[in-house]
Amino acid sequence: MNRISEFDQRLVLERPLTIDDGTGGRTEMWEEVVTVWARLANVSGRELPFADALRSELTHEATLRYRGPLVPAM
């Protein structure tokens, strides 16, 4: 069980938004849905060789309180 004091990072959840420009094209943007408090934890990290240099890769796990319907695109 997570204590409320562990939720010490603010996250902005956004969803993709596509706007037609009226000339057959479109612009893709992100629209803010909600700002929440979350707990972030490092899951893994590594360095990989890439084009004569090192590329870092870091993954996180975010835990937040139930906030209604969330979708993976956010």
C-alpha distances in whole Angstrom, upper triangle without the diagonal:
4,7,10,12,10,12,15,17,20,20,23,23,27,29,32,35,38,41,45,48,50,52,51,48,44,42,38,36,32,31,29,26,24,22,18,16,14,12,15,15,18,18,22,25,29,32,35,39,40,43,44,41,37,35,31,28,25,22,19,15,14,11,12,11,14,17,19,22,21,23,23,26,25
4,6,8,7,8,12,14,16,17,20,20,24,26,30,33,36,39,43,45,48,50,49,46,42,40,36,34,30,29,26,24,21,19,15,13,10,9,12,12,16,17,21,24,27,31,33,37,38,42,42,39,36,33,29,27,23,20,17,14,12,9,9,9,13,16,19,21,20,22,22,25,23
4,5,6,8,11,13,16,17,21,21,25,28,31,34,38,41,44,46,49,52,50,47,44,41,38,35,31,30,26,25,21,19,15,12,11,10,13,14,18,19,23,26,29,33,36,39,40,44,44,41,37,35,31,29,25,22,19,16,14,11,11,11,14,17,20,23,22,25,25,27,25
4,5,6,8,11,13,15,18,19,23,26,29,32,36,38,42,44,47,49,48,45,42,39,35,32,29,27,24,22,19,16,12,9,9,9,13,15,19,21,24,26,30,33,36,40,40,43,44,41,37,35,31,29,25,23,19,17,14,11,10,9,13,15,18,21,20,23,24,26,23
4,5,7,10,13,15,19,20,24,27,31,33,37,39,43,45,48,50,49,46,43,40,36,33,29,28,25,24,20,17,14,10,10,9,12,14,18,20,23,25,29,32,35,38,39,42,43,39,36,34,30,28,24,22,19,17,15,13,12,12,16,18,21,24,23,26,26,28,24
4,6,9,12,14,17,19,23,26,29,32,35,38,42,43,47,49,47,44,41,38,34,31,28,27,24,23,19,16,13,9,8,6,9,10,14,16,20,22,25,28,31,35,36,39,40,36,33,30,26,24,21,19,15,13,11,10,10,11,15,17,21,23,21,24,23,25,22
4,6,8,10,14,15,19,22,25,28,32,34,38,40,43,45,44,41,37,34,31,28,24,23,20,19,16,13,9,6,4,4,8,11,14,17,20,22,26,28,31,35,35,38,39,36,32,30,26,24,20,18,14,12,10,8,7,9,13,14,18,20,18,21,21,22,19
4,7,10,13,16,19,23,26,28,32,34,38,40,43,45,44,41,37,34,31,27,24,23,20,19,16,13,10,6,6,6,8,11,14,17,20,21,25,27,30,34,34,37,38,34,31,28,25,23,20,18,15,14,11,11,10,12,16,16,20,22,20,23,22,23,20
4,6,10,13,16,19,22,25,28,31,35,36,39,41,40,37,34,30,27,24,20,20,17,17,14,10,8,6,5,6,7,10,13,16,19,20,23,25,28,31,31,34,35,31,28,26,22,21,17,16,13,12,9,10,10,12,16,16,19,21,18,20,20,20,17
4,7,10,13,17,20,22,26,28,31,33,36,38,37,34,31,27,24,21,17,17,13,13,10,7,6,5,6,9,10,13,16,19,21,22,25,27,30,32,32,35,36,32,30,27,24,22,19,17,14,14,11,11,10,12,15,14,17,19,16,18,18,18,15
4,6,9,13,16,19,22,24,28,30,33,35,34,31,27,24,21,18,14,14,11,11,8,6,5,6,7,9,10,13,15,18,20,21,24,26,28,31,30,33,34,31,28,25,22,20,17,16,13,12,9,10,9,12,14,13,16,16,14,15,15,15,11
4,6,10,13,15,19,21,25,26,30,32,31,28,24,21,18,15,11,10,7,7,6,4,6,9,10,13,13,17,18,20,22,23,26,28,29,32,31,33,35,32,30,26,24,22,19,18,15,15,12,13,12,14,15,13,15,15,13,14,14,13,9
4,7,10,13,17,19,23,25,28,30,29,26,22,20,16,13,10,9,6,6,5,6,8,11,11,14,14,17,19,20,22,24,26,28,29,32,31,33,36,33,30,27,24,22,20,17,15,15,12,13,11,13,13,11,12,12,9,10,11,10,6
4,7,9,13,15,19,21,24,26,25,22,19,16,13,10,6,5,4,5,7,9,11,14,15,18,17,20,22,22,24,25,27,29,30,32,31,33,35,33,30,27,25,23,21,19,18,17,15,16,15,17,16,13,14,13,10,10,11,8,5
4,6,10,13,16,19,22,24,22,20,16,14,11,9,6,5,7,7,10,12,14,18,18,20,20,23,24,24,26,27,29,30,31,33,31,33,36,34,32,28,26,24,23,21,19,19,17,18,17,19,17,15,15,12,10,9,9,6,5
4,7,10,13,16,19,21,19,16,13,10,7,6,5,6,9,10,13,16,18,21,21,24,23,25,26,26,27,28,29,30,30,32,30,32,35,33,31,27,26,24,23,22,21,21,20,21,21,22,21,18,18,15,13,11,11,7,7
4,7,10,13,15,18,16,14,10,8,6,5,6,6,10,11,15,17,20,23,24,27,26,29,29,30,31,31,33,33,33,35,33,34,37,35,34,30,30,28,27,25,25,25,23,25,24,25,24,21,20,17,15,14,14,11,11
4,7,10,12,14,12,10,6,6,5,6,8,10,13,15,18,21,24,27,28,30,29,32,32,32,33,33,34,35,35,36,33,34,38,36,35,31,31,29,29,28,28,28,26,28,27,28,27,24,23,20,19,17,17,13,14
4,6,9,11,11,9,5,5,6,8,11,11,15,17,20,23,26,29,30,33,32,35,35,36,36,36,38,38,37,39,36,37,40,38,38,34,34,32,32,31,31,31,29,31,30,31,30,27,26,23,22,20,21,17,17
4,6,8,7,6,4,6,9,11,14,15,19,20,24,27,30,33,34,37,36,38,38,39,39,39,40,40,40,40,38,38,41,40,40,36,36,35,35,34,34,34,33,35,34,35,33,30,29,26,25,23,23,20,21
4,6,7,6,5,7,10,12,16,17,20,23,26,28,32,35,36,39,38,40,40,41,41,41,41,41,41,41,38,38,41,40,40,37,37,36,36,36,36,37,35,37,36,37,36,33,32,29,28,26,26,23,23
4,6,7,8,10,14,16,19,20,24,25,29,31,35,38,39,42,41,43,44,44,44,44,45,45,44,44,41,41,45,44,44,40,41,40,40,39,39,40,38,40,39,40,39,35,34,32,30,29,29,25,26
4,6,8,11,15,17,21,22,26,28,31,34,37,40,41,44,42,45,44,45,45,44,45,44,43,43,40,40,43,43,43,40,41,40,40,40,40,41,40,42,41,42,41,38,37,34,33,30,30,27,28
4,7,10,13,17,20,22,25,27,31,33,36,39,40,42,41,43,43,43,43,42,43,42,41,42,38,38,42,41,41,38,39,38,38,38,38,39,38,40,39,41,39,36,35,32,31,28,28,25,26
4,7,10,13,17,19,23,25,28,30,33,36,37,39,38,40,39,39,39,39,39,39,38,38,35,35,38,38,38,35,35,34,35,34,35,36,35,37,37,38,37,34,33,30,28,26,26,22,23
4,7,10,13,15,19,21,24,27,30,33,33,36,34,36,36,36,37,36,37,37,36,37,34,34,37,36,36,33,33,32,32,31,32,33,32,34,33,35,33,31,30,27,25,23,22,19,20
4,6,10,12,16,18,22,24,27,30,30,33,31,34,33,34,34,34,35,34,34,35,32,32,35,34,33,30,30,29,30,29,29,30,29,31,31,32,31,28,28,26,23,21,21,17,18
4,7,10,13,16,19,21,24,27,27,29,28,30,30,30,31,30,31,32,31,32,30,30,33,32,31,28,28,26,26,25,26,26,25,28,27,29,28,25,25,22,20,18,17,13,14
4,7,10,13,16,17,20,23,24,26,25,28,28,29,29,29,31,31,31,32,30,31,34,32,31,27,27,25,25,24,24,25,23,25,24,26,26,23,23,21,18,17,16,13,12
4,7,9,12,14,17,20,20,23,22,25,25,26,27,27,29,30,30,32,30,31,34,32,30,27,26,24,23,22,21,21,20,22,21,22,22,19,20,18,15,14,14,11,9
4,6,9,12,15,18,19,22,22,25,26,27,29,29,32,32,33,35,33,35,37,35,33,30,28,26,25,24,22,22,20,21,20,21,20,17,17,16,14,14,15,12,10
4,6,8,11,15,16,20,20,23,25,26,28,28,31,32,33,35,34,36,38,35,33,30,28,26,24,23,21,20,18,19,17,18,18,15,15,15,13,14,15,12,9
4,7,10,14,15,19,19,23,25,26,28,29,32,33,35,37,36,38,40,37,35,32,30,27,25,23,21,20,17,17,15,15,15,11,12,11,10,11,13,12,9
4,6,10,12,16,17,21,23,24,27,28,31,33,35,37,36,39,41,38,35,32,29,27,25,22,20,19,15,15,12,13,13,9,11,12,11,13,15,14,10
4,7,10,13,15,18,21,23,25,26,29,31,33,36,35,37,39,36,34,30,28,26,23,21,18,17,13,14,11,12,13,10,13,14,13,15,16,16,12
4,6,10,12,16,19,21,24,25,28,31,33,36,35,38,40,36,34,30,27,25,22,20,16,15,11,10,8,9,10,9,12,14,12,15,16,16,13
4,7,10,13,17,19,22,24,27,29,32,35,35,38,39,36,33,30,26,24,21,19,15,14,10,9,7,8,11,11,14,16,15,17,18,19,15
4,6,10,13,15,18,20,24,26,29,32,32,35,37,33,30,27,24,21,18,15,12,10,6,6,5,8,11,11,15,16,14,17,16,18,15
4,7,10,12,16,18,21,24,27,31,31,34,35,32,29,26,22,20,16,14,10,8,6,5,7,10,13,14,18,19,17,19,18,20,17
4,7,9,12,14,18,21,23,27,27,31,32,28,25,22,18,16,12,10,6,6,5,7,9,13,15,17,20,20,18,19,17,19,16
4,6,9,12,15,18,21,25,26,29,30,27,23,21,17,15,11,9,6,5,7,8,12,15,18,19,22,23,20,21,19,21,19
4,6,8,12,15,18,21,23,26,27,23,20,17,14,11,8,6,5,6,9,12,15,18,21,22,25,25,22,22,20,21,20
4,7,11,14,17,20,22,26,26,23,20,17,14,11,8,6,5,6,10,12,16,19,21,23,25,25,22,21,19,21,20
4,7,11,13,17,19,22,23,20,16,14,11,8,6,5,7,10,13,16,19,23,25,26,28,28,24,24,21,22,22
4,7,10,14,16,19,20,16,13,11,7,6,4,6,9,12,15,19,22,26,28,29,31,30,27,26,22,23,23
4,7,10,12,16,16,13,10,8,6,5,7,9,13,16,19,22,25,29,31,32,34,33,29,28,25,25,25
4,7,9,13,13,10,6,5,4,6,9,12,15,19,22,25,28,32,34,35,37,35,32,30,27,27,27
4,6,10,10,8,5,5,6,8,11,14,18,21,24,27,31,34,36,36,38,36,33,31,27,27,28
4,7,7,6,5,6,9,11,15,18,21,25,28,31,34,38,39,40,41,40,36,34,30,30,31
4,6,5,6,6,10,11,15,18,22,25,28,31,34,38,39,39,41,39,35,33,29,28,29
4,5,8,9,13,15,19,22,25,29,31,35,37,41,42,42,43,41,38,35,32,31,32
4,7,10,13,16,20,23,26,30,33,36,39,43,44,44,46,44,40,38,35,34,34
4,7,10,13,16,20,23,27,29,33,36,39,41,41,43,41,38,36,32,32,32
4,6,10,13,17,20,23,26,30,32,36,38,38,40,39,35,33,30,29,29
4,7,10,13,17,20,23,27,29,33,35,35,36,35,31,30,26,26,26
4,7,10,13,17,20,23,26,30,32,32,34,33,29,28,24,24,24
4,7,10,14,17,20,23,27,28,29,31,29,26,24,21,21,21
4,7,10,13,17,20,23,25,26,28,27,24,23,19,20,19
4,7,10,13,17,20,22,23,25,24,20,19,16,17,17
4,6,10,13,17,19,20,22,21,18,18,15,17,15
4,7,10,14,15,17,19,19,16,16,14,16,15
4,7,10,12,13,16,16,13,14,13,15,13
4,7,9,11,14,15,13,15,14,16,14
4,7,8,11,13,11,14,14,16,14
4,6,9,12,11,15,16,18,15
4,6,9,9,13,14,17,15
4,7,7,11,14,15,13
4,6,10,13,15,13
4,7,10,12,11
4,7,8,7
4,5,6
4,5
4
